[in-house]
Amino acid sequence: MTSQHYLSYEDILKRIESLNEQYELNDRYFASITDQLLASERSADEIIMDGFQQFLQQVNEEMSNMEQFMDVKASCFMGCAFCCYFPIIITELEAKTMKRIIDHWPADRKQRIMDHLKKWQANYKEEIEHVTSIDHENDPEFKKKYIASQVPCPMLDTESNMCMAYEIRPIPCRTYVNYADPQVCADNYMPKETISYEFLYDFYMGSLNEVLQELYEDGEEMFIDYPSDVWNYDYLANWAKQWISEEQQK
């Protein structure tokens, strides 16, 4: 069996530079999804849930196109979860939509997730309180401090190192990639070799916001408080605690 060849840090930088100079991202696919959603006769809630998932999938497609352009392949693999200890910050819009989608999954799957979240909260209670108190808006070291505590993502099954809600994982989980030897992630909390396609967030959120604005202006009833939910950011860990509390109150 031949060993896999991993790119050096210098090679990665060269390919990223080439991408920046020569590749032009076309937003027509995001626009097409937006048009298709707004032409739908479904309920506003269904449109939001479907749009959330379609726009996330389009982020995957755009990343795949750029990887083909650079002739690179991610060295991330199933069961690798080093980045699943990073602080994930999402909007209330995204948190509510994730929870609503989970509510629509088969009852046994939802129950497994909620049981897992309760166990996660019980096992890491003090650590969770500590990391979620770190000011992610004003503390420039918040990522390092959060990662150093090694609190797993609420959705990470630490026995299998698998995400329990992989298909609706937030955009930061999708856009953080390693093309170098995966050992760099094992050796460093924040390795220099990894890259992020975080600029795709603007396409994703801009499209989602366009759909919400249209629904709002049409007077549609929806589970989102628009526009406040679009601008309210917090740790996924805090949203997960809120999900647990909501389920306990039912």
C-alpha positions in Angstrom: 0.0 0.0 0.0 1.4 3.4 -1.0 1.4 6.1 1.6 -0.7 9.2 1.0 1.2 12.3 -0.1 0.4 15.4 2.0 1.0 19.0 0.9 3.6 21.1 2.7 2.6 24.4 4.2 4.5 26.2 1.4 2.6 24.2 -1.3 -0.7 25.0 0.3 0.1 28.8 0.4 1.0 28.7 -3.3 -2.2 27.0 -4.3 -4.2 29.4 -2.2 -2.4 32.3 -3.9 -3.3 30.9 -7.3 -6.9 30.5 -6.2 -7.1 34.1 -5.1 -5.6 35.4 -8.3 -7.4 33.2 -10.9 -10.6 31.8 -9.4 -13.8 33.7 -9.6 -16.7 32.4 -7.5 -20.1 32.7 -9.2 -23.0 33.2 -6.8 -25.6 32.2 -9.4 -26.2 28.9 -7.7 -27.1 30.6 -4.4 -29.4 32.9 -6.3 -31.0 30.0 -8.1 -31.7 28.3 -4.8 -33.2 31.5 -3.4 -35.5 31.9 -6.4 -36.6 28.3 -6.2 -37.4 28.7 -2.5 -39.4 31.9 -2.9 -41.4 30.4 -5.7 -42.5 27.5 -3.4 -46.0 27.1 -2.1 -44.8 25.4 1.1 -45.1 27.0 4.5 -42.6 29.5 5.7 -41.2 27.1 8.2 -40.6 24.4 5.6 -38.9 26.9 3.3 -36.6 28.1 6.0 -35.6 24.6 7.0 -35.1 23.5 3.4 -33.2 26.7 2.5 -30.9 26.3 5.5 -29.9 22.9 4.3 -29.6 23.7 0.6 -27.4 26.8 1.2 -25.1 24.7 3.5 -24.9 22.1 0.8 -24.0 24.7 -1.8 -21.2 25.8 0.5 -19.9 22.2 0.2 -20.3 22.4 -3.6 -18.3 25.7 -3.8 -15.5 24.3 -1.7 -15.4 21.2 -3.9 -15.1 23.3 -7.0 -12.2 25.3 -5.5 -10.5 22.1 -4.4 -10.7 20.8 -7.9 -9.3 24.1 -9.2 -6.3 23.8 -6.8 -6.0 20.0 -7.3 -6.1 19.4 -3.6 -7.9 16.8 -1.4 -8.7 17.3 2.3 -6.7 15.1 4.7 -9.6 15.2 7.1 -11.1 11.7 7.6 -14.0 10.1 9.4 -13.3 9.8 13.1 -10.9 12.7 13.1 -12.3 15.2 15.6 -9.5 17.5 16.6 -11.4 20.6 15.3 -14.6 19.5 17.2 -13.2 21.2 20.3 -13.2 24.6 18.6 -15.6 27.3 19.7 -18.6 27.3 17.2 -20.5 30.5 17.2 -23.7 30.7 15.3 -26.8 33.0 15.0 -30.0 32.4 16.8 -31.5 31.9 13.4 -29.2 29.0 12.8 -29.7 27.5 16.2 -33.5 27.7 16.0 -33.4 26.1 12.5 -31.1 23.3 13.6 -33.4 22.5 16.5 -36.5 22.7 14.4 -34.9 20.2 11.9 -33.9 17.9 14.7 -37.5 18.0 15.9 -38.6 16.8 12.5 -36.2 13.8 12.5 -37.4 10.4 13.5 -38.4 10.3 17.2 -35.7 7.8 18.1 -32.9 9.8 16.5 -34.1 13.0 18.2 -34.2 11.2 21.5 -30.7 9.9 21.2 -29.5 13.5 20.5 -31.3 14.9 23.5 -30.1 12.2 25.8 -26.6 12.8 24.5 -26.9 16.6 25.1 -28.0 16.0 28.7 -25.0 13.7 29.2 -22.7 16.2 27.6 -24.0 19.0 29.9 -23.7 16.8 33.0 -20.2 15.6 32.2 -18.8 19.0 31.4 -20.9 21.3 33.5 -18.1 23.4 35.0 -16.0 23.5 31.8 -19.1 24.5 29.8 -19.8 27.4 32.2 -16.2 28.5 31.9 -15.8 28.4 28.1 -19.2 30.0 27.4 -18.2 32.9 29.7 -15.3 33.8 27.4 -16.0 37.0 25.6 -15.9 36.0 21.9 -16.6 39.5 20.7 -13.8 41.4 22.6 -11.2 38.8 23.7 -8.7 38.2 20.9 -7.5 35.1 22.6 -11.0 33.5 23.0 -10.3 30.7 20.5 -7.1 29.6 22.2 -8.8 29.8 25.6 -11.8 27.8 24.5 -9.8 25.1 22.8 -7.4 24.7 25.7 -10.3 23.6 27.9 -11.0 20.7 25.5 -14.8 20.8 25.8 -16.2 18.8 22.9 -18.8 20.1 20.6 -22.3 19.4 22.0 -22.9 17.3 18.9 -19.8 15.2 19.1 -20.1 11.6 20.1 -16.7 11.2 21.8 -16.9 7.4 21.8 -17.1 7.2 18.0 -15.7 10.7 17.2 -18.7 11.2 14.9 -21.1 14.2 14.6 -24.6 13.3 15.7 -26.1 16.0 13.3 -23.6 15.9 10.5 -25.9 16.9 7.7 -26.9 20.1 9.5 -23.5 20.9 11.0 -22.9 24.7 11.1 -20.8 26.4 8.5 -17.6 26.8 10.6 -17.5 23.0 10.8 -17.6 22.8 7.0 -15.2 25.5 6.0 -12.3 24.6 8.2 -10.0 22.2 6.3 -6.6 20.6 6.4 -4.7 19.6 3.3 -1.5 18.8 5.2 -0.5 15.8 7.3 -3.4 15.3 9.8 -0.7 14.9 12.4 -0.4 18.7 12.5 -3.9 18.8 14.1 -2.9 16.3 16.7 0.2 18.2 17.6 -1.3 21.7 17.7 -4.6 23.1 18.9 -4.5 25.8 16.1 -2.1 24.6 13.4 -0.9 27.1 10.8 -1.4 24.6 8.0 -5.2 24.5 8.1 -7.3 26.9 6.1 -10.8 28.3 6.3 -13.2 29.1 3.5 -15.0 31.4 5.9 -15.6 34.0 3.2 -18.4 31.7 1.9 -20.4 32.6 5.0 -21.4 35.9 3.3 -22.9 34.0 0.3 -24.7 31.5 2.6 -26.0 34.0 5.2 -26.8 36.7 2.6 -29.0 34.2 0.7 -30.7 32.9 3.8 -31.4 36.5 4.9 -32.9 37.3 1.5 -35.3 34.5 1.8 -36.3 35.5 5.4 -36.7 39.1 4.4 -39.1 38.2 1.6 -41.1 35.9 3.9 -41.2 38.6 6.6 -42.3 41.3 4.2 -45.1 39.0 2.9 -46.3 38.7 6.5 -45.7 35.0 6.7 -45.8 33.4 10.2 -42.5 31.7 11.0 -40.5 30.3 14.0 -37.8 32.9 13.4 -37.9 36.4 15.0 -36.8 38.5 12.0 -34.5 40.3 11.9 -33.2 40.0 15.5 -32.4 36.3 15.2 -30.1 37.0 12.3 -27.9 39.3 14.4 -27.9 37.5 17.7 -24.7 35.4 17.9 -23.7 32.9 20.7 -21.7 29.8 21.3 -23.4 26.6 20.0 -22.8 25.3 23.5 -25.1 27.9 24.9 -27.8 27.2 22.3 -27.5 23.5 23.1 -28.1 24.3 26.8 -31.2 26.2 25.7 -32.4 23.2 23.7 -32.1 21.0 26.7 -34.1 23.5 28.8 -36.8 23.8 26.2 -37.2 20.0 26.0 -37.4 19.7 29.8 -40.2 22.3 29.9 -42.4 20.4 27.4 
